Amino acid sequence: MTENTIITEERVEKYISITLEARNKATPNKLSNDDLERLDSMMRMCDDYFSDAKYFLENGDLVRAFGAINYSHAWIDAAVRIGFMDGHGDDVLFTLP
């Protein structure tokens, strides 16, 4: 096995850190009330998966922790990609529109 095929605690913690950075960087764009509700729902999913990742990590379930943190980041990335949030030009943290 190579380094890139092993899920370690350090790798999960790295992705948690990256996702937290993305969550703090992205800011809502001016949206209609309906789109604000959609964004709120997306960010709840992001936050729920983030919490799940930390829970799984604390309980030694690295596979589920890694999956959950990637789902968490995907929700933020999707919100930026569809224009609900501004990624402030950061094409490392986000898939920009």
Protein Blocks (a to p, Z undefined) as FASTA:
>chain_A
ZZklcccfklmmmmmmmmmmmmmmpccddddfklmmmmmmmmmmmmmmmmmmmmmmmnop
aklmmmmmmmmmmmmmmmmmnopaceehpaklpccZZ
